[in-house]
Amino acid sequence: MKPKCCIMLAIIACAGLSGCSPEPRSTTMHEPGVYKGAKDPVSALKQQQELIDRFKLVQTDR
């Protein structure tokens, strides 16, 4: 009975370790309101214009 338990434990351990990846992990620490991605100047200009247009739609009565 004891060899069967050892074999089962070895199989479970191997199955658990097979899920581990040898690739290094990189973690990006996020800060509120700060975008850490790649810069896209075209997208930034388009987004800025959309925000200006949206502001003008709402704030014209004030």
Residue pairs with C-beta under 8 A, 6 or more apart in sequence:
28 36
30 36
